[in-house]
Amino acid sequence: MPKQPFPRFLLPLTIILGFSTLIYLGYRSLVHQATPVSINQVGNIPNDTDSPIPTLYVGEMGFDVSQPAFLDDLVQSNPMYIVFNPYYPQSVPSASVIQDIHTRLPQLKVLLHIFPASLFDQKKLDSPIAKVSFSSQNTQTQFDNAWTNHQDAFLKDASGEYVYNTIDPVGQMWLKEGQGYLMDPAHPFYQNLLYNRIKYLVTELGYDGVYLDIMVIGFMQGMYSSRPALDGFPLTNQQWNDKLIRLSQSLQDKRQTDPDPRMRNALIFTNSVGGGKYTVGVVDYNRDLRTQGVQIENPFQDYPDLTTDEWLKAINLIRDISSLRNNQMRGWLLYHLSEGMNSRHQCNQQSLFTYASFLLSKQSPNFAFHYLCKIQDSSLPASERRVVPSETLTRISLDSPVAPYQRLASGLYVREFANGFALVNPTSSSLNYQSNINLHNAYSATTYPKNTNITLPAKTGLVLLKNAPSPSSRPGDLNSDGTINLLDYNLLKSGFGTTYNLLDYNTLRSQWGQ
């Protein structure tokens, strides 16, 4: 299950002081005036006709979707996907809010995060009927009907006891993964119940689809009171996988034959890859699920100790998963296990390594990227300890790949795109790269003349452009006149209404001056 990221716009990786305060205070409109949307389209605020940025917007836990600032922030981000996680009622959009989102961002896919095998907030059979989690997922009447007429849809363990979740609730209105009685994914009653819930979300509320969590290979040991049984014997992982496959295939069959075109166009994504584990056989498993989209979670969990072979296994997994559905697989790489970082520099380095690795391997244009850092520095405000570098990284477009990635004799891995290159050094030593054309750092003003060595330190990534972005793409150039000057600084101050020591003119000039 994804932890809940806190999307905020991270400025290009070379900026350490100048704009960090601006971002974390949420003053995004000034920044986006000078942020590149693509190589040939810079300095513009995204509008309704812009192609979406290949990133995922999850939303801050507890944020209020009824506030205008939410929609403004979403439009500025212009993501490919948004997943609403209904832990708090104010974070669940109404039908009118979803309609507003579709009006402003017609290409954005709006999904609701739900748990596929446990719909009801009931822990013990002998307790009074508890309140049901959230009305958009199920109702008390539904539970009463299920319990009265379809008890065989609730799974028991080898002792004959009903299996229920043992993880404490989170938030006000929702529960952590698997909360409640565990239902049988292969039971026709449950399959119909879940499909009808998805259909309600799509046809009545306006969602584009759902994201079904906890669909990974292997039963989730430790999340439930006990392991469910089949014919008196505990289920094996393969038997559990088979049940999930039957569930997913049933949902897809119903969707594809639904007379309502909105359902035939609906998306049913699954959390069916995991991160760093549950990877053996996962490609075939996802093919069998016939899933329309997946989450690849934390593929480089042990970044400091990652060997080249382990890294290569992870990028090949990204390659193979994103190549499903004829290289049109939807989904995203979600990286949230980047907690415990000591500095923004560490966040920048690791996120760029992960993003360059993602570029090396992804096959589908429908695959997005999201990266969250949590910096351990108690001297910083809480808002400044949460950084989302993916909002900057994904705004530079390399366009279509020219060829698959290749390993150079030096040990570097490189992939060429129409507009540039992605490079990764997964080794424990510095490596050099040399090009026969001039190249430009995608996230700074650095230019690399042809036939000169470009050094990549150990475990780093680099994104290079064949053509330099225009000067107005520099984040400090708020008025897009191609230079960094006092006019930009005055715009910054007038936008804030307050002068901040970190955002002085000398810092602005030193970071992005000409």
C-alpha positions as CSV (number, residue, x, y, z in Angstrom):
1,M,0.0,0.0,0.0
2,P,1.4,3.5,-0.8
3,K,2.1,5.8,2.1
4,Q,0.6,9.2,1.5
5,P,3.0,11.6,-0.3
6,F,2.8,15.3,0.1
7,P,3.2,16.8,-3.3
8,R,5.0,20.1,-3.4
9,F,7.0,21.6,-6.3
10,L,10.8,21.0,-5.9
11,L,12.9,23.4,-7.8
12,P,15.8,22.2,-10.1
13,L,18.3,20.1,-8.3
14,T,21.1,22.7,-8.2
15,I,19.1,25.2,-6.3
16,I,19.8,24.8,-2.6
17,L,18.7,28.1,-1.1
18,G,17.1,30.6,-3.4
19,F,13.7,29.0,-4.0
20,S,13.2,26.3,-1.4
21,T,11.3,28.7,0.9
22,L,9.1,29.8,-2.0
23,I,8.1,26.3,-2.8
24,Y,7.3,25.0,0.6
25,L,5.2,28.1,1.4
26,G,3.1,27.0,-1.5
27,Y,3.7,30.1,-3.8
28,R,3.7,28.0,-6.9
29,S,2.3,30.3,-9.5
30,L,5.5,32.4,-9.7
31,V,7.6,29.3,-10.1
32,H,5.5,27.7,-12.8
33,Q,5.8,30.8,-15.0
34,A,9.4,29.9,-15.5
35,T,9.4,26.1,-15.3
36,P,9.9,24.1,-18.5
37,V,6.9,22.0,-19.6
38,S,9.0,20.5,-22.3
39,I,12.1,21.4,-24.2
40,N,10.2,23.4,-26.9
41,Q,7.6,24.8,-24.6
42,V,9.0,26.7,-21.7
43,G,7.9,29.5,-19.4
44,N,4.2,28.8,-19.6
45,I,1.6,27.8,-17.0
46,P,0.0,24.5,-18.1
47,N,-3.4,25.0,-19.7
48,D,-6.2,22.6,-20.5
49,T,-4.6,21.6,-23.8
50,D,-1.1,20.8,-22.5
51,S,-0.1,17.2,-22.4
52,P,0.0,15.9,-18.9
53,I,3.3,15.7,-17.1
54,P,4.2,12.0,-16.5
55,T,3.9,12.2,-12.8
56,L,1.4,11.1,-10.1
57,Y,-0.4,13.5,-7.7
58,V,-1.5,11.8,-4.5
59,G,-2.2,14.7,-2.2
60,E,-1.4,15.7,1.3
61,M,-3.1,13.6,4.0
62,G,-6.1,15.5,5.3
63,F,-6.0,18.2,2.5
64,D,-9.3,19.8,1.7
65,V,-10.4,19.3,-1.9
66,S,-13.1,21.8,-1.7
67,Q,-10.6,24.7,-1.3
68,P,-9.7,26.6,-4.5
69,A,-6.0,26.2,-3.7
70,F,-6.2,22.5,-4.2
71,L,-7.5,22.7,-7.8
72,D,-5.1,25.5,-8.6
73,D,-2.2,23.4,-7.3
74,L,-3.4,20.4,-9.3
75,V,-3.7,22.4,-12.5
76,Q,-0.2,23.8,-12.0
77,S,1.1,20.2,-11.5
78,N,-0.7,19.0,-14.6
79,P,-0.1,15.3,-13.7
80,M,-1.0,12.2,-15.6
81,Y,-2.8,10.6,-12.6
82,I,-4.3,11.5,-9.3
83,V,-5.2,9.0,-6.6
84,F,-7.5,10.1,-3.8
85,N,-6.9,8.3,-0.6
86,P,-10.1,8.7,1.6
87,Y,-8.6,8.7,5.1
88,Y,-10.3,12.0,5.8
89,P,-13.7,13.0,4.6
90,Q,-12.5,16.4,3.4
91,S,-10.0,14.7,1.1
92,V,-12.7,12.8,-0.8
93,P,-13.9,14.8,-3.8
94,S,-17.6,15.2,-4.5
95,A,-19.0,14.6,-8.0
96,S,-18.9,18.4,-8.6
97,V,-15.2,18.6,-7.7
98,I,-14.4,15.7,-9.9
99,Q,-16.3,17.4,-12.7
100,D,-14.3,20.6,-12.1
101,I,-11.0,18.6,-12.3
102,H,-12.0,17.0,-15.6
103,T,-13.0,20.4,-17.0
104,R,-9.6,22.0,-16.1
105,L,-7.5,18.9,-16.9
106,P,-9.4,16.7,-19.3
107,Q,-6.5,14.3,-19.9
108,L,-6.0,13.7,-16.1
109,K,-7.1,10.2,-14.9
110,V,-8.8,10.5,-11.5
111,L,-8.7,7.3,-9.4
112,L,-9.9,6.3,-6.0
113,H,-7.7,4.2,-3.7
114,I,-9.7,1.2,-2.3
115,F,-8.9,-2.1,-0.7
116,P,-10.1,-5.1,-2.8
117,A,-10.6,-7.9,-0.3
118,S,-12.0,-6.3,2.9
119,L,-14.8,-3.9,2.4
120,F,-16.3,-3.8,5.9
121,D,-15.2,-2.2,9.2
122,Q,-16.0,-5.2,11.4
123,K,-13.3,-6.8,13.6
124,K,-15.2,-9.4,15.7
125,L,-18.3,-11.3,15.0
126,D,-19.6,-11.1,18.6
127,S,-19.3,-7.3,18.8
128,P,-22.1,-4.9,17.9
129,I,-22.2,-4.0,14.3
130,A,-19.6,-1.2,14.0
131,K,-19.9,1.8,11.8
132,V,-19.0,1.1,8.2
133,S,-15.8,2.7,6.9
134,F,-16.9,5.2,4.3
135,S,-20.1,5.4,2.4
136,S,-18.5,5.7,-1.0
137,Q,-17.1,2.2,-0.6
138,N,-19.9,0.3,1.2
139,T,-22.9,0.8,3.5
140,Q,-24.3,-0.8,6.6
141,T,-27.1,-2.3,4.5
142,Q,-24.6,-4.0,2.3
143,F,-22.8,-5.6,5.2
144,D,-26.0,-6.8,6.8
145,N,-27.0,-8.4,3.5
146,A,-23.6,-10.0,3.0
147,W,-23.4,-11.3,6.5
148,T,-27.0,-12.6,6.5
149,N,-27.1,-14.2,3.1
150,H,-23.5,-14.8,2.0
151,Q,-21.5,-15.8,5.0
152,D,-19.6,-18.2,2.8
153,A,-18.0,-15.2,1.1
154,F,-16.1,-14.5,4.3
155,L,-12.9,-16.5,4.7
156,K,-12.1,-18.7,7.7
157,D,-8.8,-20.1,8.9
158,A,-7.9,-23.7,9.6
159,S,-9.5,-23.5,13.0
160,G,-12.8,-22.4,11.6
161,E,-12.5,-18.8,12.9
162,Y,-13.3,-15.9,10.6
163,V,-10.2,-14.0,9.4
164,Y,-10.0,-10.3,10.2
165,N,-7.5,-7.6,10.0
166,T,-5.2,-6.7,12.9
167,I,-3.9,-3.3,11.8
168,D,-5.2,-0.3,13.7
169,P,-7.3,2.3,11.8
170,V,-5.8,5.5,10.4
171,G,-7.5,8.8,9.9
172,Q,-11.2,9.6,10.5
173,M,-13.0,7.7,7.8
174,W,-10.8,5.0,6.4
175,L,-8.8,2.1,7.6
176,K,-5.4,0.8,6.9
177,E,-4.9,-2.0,4.4
178,G,-7.2,-5.0,4.7
179,Q,-9.1,-3.6,7.7
180,G,-12.2,-5.6,8.5
181,Y,-13.3,-9.1,7.7
182,L,-11.5,-10.8,4.9
183,M,-13.7,-11.7,2.0
184,D,-13.0,-14.4,-0.7
185,P,-11.7,-12.7,-3.8
186,A,-12.8,-15.7,-5.9
187,H,-16.4,-15.7,-4.5
188,P,-19.0,-14.5,-7.1
189,F,-20.9,-12.5,-4.5
190,Y,-17.8,-10.6,-3.6
191,Q,-16.8,-10.1,-7.2
192,N,-20.2,-8.6,-8.0
193,L,-20.2,-6.5,-4.9
194,L,-16.8,-5.0,-5.7
195,Y,-17.7,-4.4,-9.4
196,N,-20.9,-2.7,-8.5
197,R,-19.0,-0.4,-6.1
198,I,-16.5,0.5,-8.8
199,K,-19.4,1.1,-11.2
200,Y,-21.0,3.5,-8.7
201,L,-17.8,5.4,-8.4
202,V,-17.4,5.8,-12.1
203,T,-20.9,6.4,-13.3
204,E,-22.3,8.3,-10.3
205,L,-19.3,10.2,-9.0
206,G,-17.3,10.6,-12.1
207,Y,-14.1,8.8,-11.3
208,D,-12.1,7.5,-14.2
209,G,-11.4,4.3,-12.2
210,V,-10.0,2.8,-9.1
211,Y,-6.7,1.7,-7.7
212,L,-7.0,-1.7,-5.9
213,D,-4.4,-2.0,-3.1
214,I,-3.0,-5.2,-1.7
215,M,-3.0,-7.2,-4.9
216,V,0.7,-8.2,-4.5
217,I,1.9,-11.8,-5.0
218,G,1.7,-13.8,-1.8
219,F,-0.7,-13.6,1.1
220,M,-0.1,-10.6,3.4
221,Q,1.2,-12.4,6.4
222,G,1.0,-10.3,9.6
223,M,-1.8,-8.1,8.4
224,Y,-4.6,-10.5,9.3
225,S,-5.5,-12.5,12.5
226,S,-4.6,-15.7,10.7
227,R,-4.1,-17.2,7.3
228,P,-7.3,-18.2,5.5
229,A,-7.8,-21.9,4.8
230,L,-9.1,-24.0,1.9
231,D,-10.6,-27.4,2.8
232,G,-9.2,-27.1,6.3
233,F,-5.6,-26.4,5.2
234,P,-3.9,-22.9,5.2
235,L,-3.8,-21.3,1.7
236,T,-0.5,-21.4,0.0
237,N,0.7,-18.2,-1.7
238,Q,-0.1,-19.7,-5.1
239,Q,-3.6,-20.4,-4.0
240,W,-4.0,-16.8,-2.9
241,N,-2.6,-15.6,-6.1
242,D,-5.0,-17.7,-8.0
243,K,-7.9,-16.1,-6.1
244,L,-6.7,-12.6,-6.9
245,I,-6.3,-13.5,-10.6
246,R,-9.8,-14.8,-10.6
247,L,-11.0,-11.6,-9.0
248,S,-9.1,-9.3,-11.4
249,Q,-10.2,-11.3,-14.5
250,S,-13.8,-11.2,-13.3
251,L,-13.7,-7.4,-12.9
252,Q,-12.2,-7.0,-16.4
253,D,-14.7,-9.3,-18.0
254,K,-17.6,-7.4,-16.4
255,R,-16.0,-4.0,-17.4
256,Q,-15.4,-5.0,-21.0
257,T,-18.9,-6.3,-21.5
258,D,-20.7,-3.6,-19.6
259,P,-23.4,-1.9,-21.7
260,D,-22.4,1.5,-20.2
261,P,-19.5,3.0,-22.3
262,R,-18.2,4.8,-19.2
263,M,-17.5,1.4,-17.6
264,R,-15.9,0.0,-20.8
265,N,-13.6,3.0,-20.7
266,A,-13.0,2.8,-16.9
267,L,-9.6,2.0,-15.4
268,I,-9.0,-0.7,-12.8
269,F,-5.4,-0.5,-11.5
270,T,-3.8,-2.9,-9.1
271,N,-1.0,-2.7,-6.5
272,S,0.4,-5.9,-7.9
273,V,4.2,-5.5,-8.2
274,G,5.5,-4.4,-4.8
275,G,8.9,-3.1,-4.2
276,G,12.1,-5.0,-3.5
277,K,10.1,-8.1,-2.8
278,Y,7.2,-10.1,-4.3
279,T,9.1,-9.9,-7.6
280,V,9.5,-13.6,-8.5
281,G,7.1,-14.3,-11.3
282,V,5.5,-10.9,-11.0
283,V,5.5,-10.2,-14.7
284,D,3.5,-13.3,-15.6
285,Y,1.3,-12.7,-12.6
286,N,0.4,-9.2,-13.8
287,R,-0.2,-10.5,-17.3
288,D,-2.6,-13.1,-15.8
289,L,-4.4,-10.4,-13.8
290,R,-5.1,-8.5,-17.1
291,T,-4.6,-5.4,-15.1
292,Q,-4.8,-2.0,-16.8
293,G,-2.3,-0.3,-14.6
294,V,0.2,-1.1,-11.8
295,Q,2.2,0.6,-9.1
296,I,5.9,-0.3,-8.9
297,E,6.8,0.6,-5.4
298,N,10.3,1.4,-4.0
299,P,12.3,-0.6,-6.5
300,F,15.6,0.7,-5.1
301,Q,14.9,0.3,-1.4
302,D,18.5,-0.4,-0.3
303,Y,20.0,2.4,-2.4
304,P,23.3,2.8,-0.4
305,D,24.1,-0.9,-0.5
306,L,22.6,-1.7,-3.9
307,T,24.9,-3.8,-6.1
308,T,24.9,-3.4,-9.8
309,D,23.2,-6.8,-10.3
310,E,20.4,-5.8,-7.9
311,W,20.0,-2.5,-9.6
312,L,19.9,-4.2,-13.0
313,K,17.3,-6.7,-11.8
314,A,15.1,-3.7,-10.6
315,I,15.3,-1.8,-13.9
316,N,14.6,-4.9,-15.9
317,L,11.5,-5.4,-13.8
318,I,10.4,-1.9,-14.6
319,R,11.1,-2.6,-18.3
320,D,9.1,-5.8,-18.3
321,I,6.1,-4.5,-16.4
322,S,5.8,-1.3,-18.4
323,S,6.1,-3.3,-21.7
324,L,2.9,-5.2,-20.9
325,R,-0.3,-4.4,-22.9
326,N,1.8,-3.9,-26.1
327,N,4.1,-1.2,-24.4
328,Q,1.0,0.8,-23.4
329,M,0.8,-0.3,-19.8
330,R,-0.5,2.4,-17.5
331,G,0.7,3.0,-14.0
332,W,3.5,4.7,-12.0
333,L,6.7,4.2,-10.1
334,L,6.1,5.3,-6.6
335,Y,9.1,5.9,-4.4
336,H,8.3,6.8,-0.8
337,L,10.9,4.8,1.2
338,S,13.3,7.6,1.0
339,E,12.9,8.6,4.7
340,G,15.8,9.3,6.9
341,M,17.7,11.5,4.5
342,N,20.1,14.0,6.1
343,S,19.9,16.8,3.5
344,R,18.3,18.0,0.4
345,H,21.5,17.2,-1.5
346,Q,21.1,13.6,-0.6
347,C,17.4,13.7,-1.7
348,N,18.4,15.3,-5.0
349,Q,21.1,12.7,-5.7
350,Q,19.0,9.7,-4.9
351,S,15.9,10.9,-6.7
352,L,17.9,11.7,-9.9
353,F,19.5,8.3,-9.7
354,T,16.1,6.7,-9.5
355,Y,14.6,8.9,-12.2
356,A,17.4,8.3,-14.6
357,S,17.1,4.5,-13.9
358,F,13.3,4.8,-14.6
359,L,14.1,6.5,-17.9
360,L,16.5,3.8,-18.9
361,S,13.9,1.1,-18.4
362,K,10.3,2.3,-19.0
363,Q,8.7,1.2,-22.2
364,S,5.2,2.8,-22.0
365,P,4.5,6.5,-22.5
366,N,1.6,6.0,-20.0
367,F,3.9,5.2,-17.1
368,A,4.4,8.0,-14.5
369,F,7.0,8.8,-11.8
370,H,6.6,10.0,-8.2
371,Y,9.3,10.5,-5.7
372,L,9.0,11.7,-2.1
373,C,11.9,12.6,0.3
374,K,11.6,13.1,4.0
375,I,14.6,15.0,5.4
376,Q,15.6,14.5,9.0
377,D,16.5,18.0,10.1
378,S,14.6,19.2,13.1
379,S,15.8,22.8,12.5
380,L,13.6,22.9,9.3
381,P,9.9,23.5,9.4
382,A,7.8,20.3,8.8
383,S,6.8,21.5,5.4
384,E,10.4,21.9,4.3
385,R,11.3,18.4,5.4
386,R,9.0,16.9,2.8
387,V,10.2,17.3,-0.7
388,V,8.8,16.0,-4.0
389,P,11.7,16.2,-6.6
390,S,9.6,14.3,-9.2
391,E,7.6,17.4,-9.9
392,T,10.8,19.0,-11.3
393,L,12.4,15.9,-12.8
394,T,9.4,15.0,-14.9
395,R,9.0,18.4,-16.5
396,I,11.9,18.0,-18.8
397,S,10.9,15.9,-21.8
398,L,13.4,13.7,-23.6
399,D,10.7,12.7,-26.1
400,S,10.7,9.2,-27.5
401,P,13.5,6.7,-26.9
402,V,15.8,6.0,-29.9
403,A,16.9,2.5,-28.6
404,P,16.9,0.3,-25.5
405,Y,19.4,1.0,-22.8
406,Q,22.9,-0.2,-23.2
407,R,25.9,-0.9,-21.0
408,L,29.1,0.9,-22.1
409,A,32.5,-0.6,-21.7
410,S,33.1,1.7,-18.8
411,G,30.2,0.2,-16.8
412,L,27.9,3.2,-17.4
413,Y,24.4,2.5,-18.6
414,V,22.9,4.9,-21.1
415,R,19.8,5.3,-23.2
416,E,19.4,7.7,-26.0
417,F,16.2,9.7,-26.6
418,A,15.2,12.1,-29.4
419,N,16.0,15.1,-27.2
420,G,18.8,13.7,-25.0
421,F,20.2,10.9,-22.9
422,A,19.7,9.3,-19.5
423,L,22.8,8.0,-17.8
424,V,23.2,5.9,-14.7
425,N,26.3,4.8,-12.8
426,P,25.1,2.0,-10.5
427,T,28.7,1.0,-9.5
428,S,30.6,2.0,-6.4
429,S,33.3,4.0,-8.3
430,S,33.2,7.2,-10.4
431,L,32.9,6.7,-14.1
432,N,33.3,9.0,-17.1
433,Y,31.1,9.5,-20.2
434,Q,32.2,11.3,-23.4
435,S,30.0,12.5,-26.2
436,N,30.8,13.6,-29.7
437,I,28.2,16.4,-29.5
438,N,27.6,19.2,-27.0
439,L,25.3,18.3,-24.2
440,H,23.5,20.2,-21.5
441,N,22.5,19.3,-18.0
442,A,18.7,19.1,-17.9
443,Y,18.4,20.7,-14.5
444,S,21.1,23.3,-14.4
445,A,22.9,25.8,-16.7
446,T,25.9,23.4,-17.1
447,T,27.0,22.7,-20.7
448,Y,29.3,19.8,-21.5
449,P,31.4,20.4,-24.7
450,K,31.8,17.5,-27.0
451,N,34.8,15.1,-26.5
452,T,35.2,16.1,-22.8
453,N,34.7,13.8,-19.9
454,I,31.5,14.0,-17.9
455,T,32.1,12.4,-14.5
456,L,29.3,10.5,-12.8
457,P,30.2,9.7,-9.1
458,A,29.2,6.3,-7.7
459,K,25.5,5.6,-7.7
460,T,24.4,8.7,-9.5
461,G,22.2,9.5,-12.5
462,L,22.3,12.3,-15.1
463,V,19.8,13.6,-17.6
464,L,21.4,15.4,-20.6
465,L,19.8,17.4,-23.4
466,K,21.0,17.7,-26.9
467,N,19.7,21.2,-27.1
468,A,20.0,23.7,-24.3
469,P,16.7,25.0,-22.8
470,S,16.0,28.6,-23.4
471,P,17.2,31.0,-20.7
472,S,13.6,31.7,-19.7
473,S,13.3,28.2,-18.4
474,R,15.5,29.1,-15.5
475,P,13.4,29.0,-12.3
476,G,14.8,32.4,-11.2
477,D,13.7,34.1,-14.3
478,L,10.2,35.0,-13.0
479,N,9.4,37.6,-15.7
480,S,10.8,35.3,-18.5
481,D,13.1,38.0,-19.9
482,G,16.1,35.6,-20.2
483,T,18.1,37.1,-17.3
484,I,18.2,37.0,-13.5
485,N,18.0,40.5,-12.2
486,L,16.4,42.8,-9.6
487,L,13.1,42.7,-11.4
488,D,12.8,39.0,-10.6
489,Y,13.7,39.6,-7.0
490,N,11.1,42.3,-6.7
491,L,8.5,40.0,-8.2
492,L,9.5,37.4,-5.6
493,K,9.1,39.8,-2.8
494,S,5.8,41.3,-4.0
495,G,4.4,37.8,-4.4
496,F,5.4,36.9,-0.8
497,G,4.6,40.2,0.8
498,T,7.5,39.5,3.0
499,T,11.3,39.6,2.6
500,Y,13.2,36.4,3.4
501,N,16.9,36.5,4.1
502,L,17.4,33.3,2.0
503,L,15.9,34.9,-1.0
504,D,18.2,37.8,-1.4
505,Y,19.4,39.2,-4.7
506,N,22.9,37.9,-4.3
507,T,21.7,34.3,-3.8
508,L,19.4,34.6,-6.8
509,R,22.3,35.9,-9.0
510,S,24.8,33.3,-7.7
511,Q,22.4,30.4,-8.4
512,W,21.0,31.4,-11.8
513,G,22.6,34.6,-12.8
514,Q,24.3,35.2,-16.2
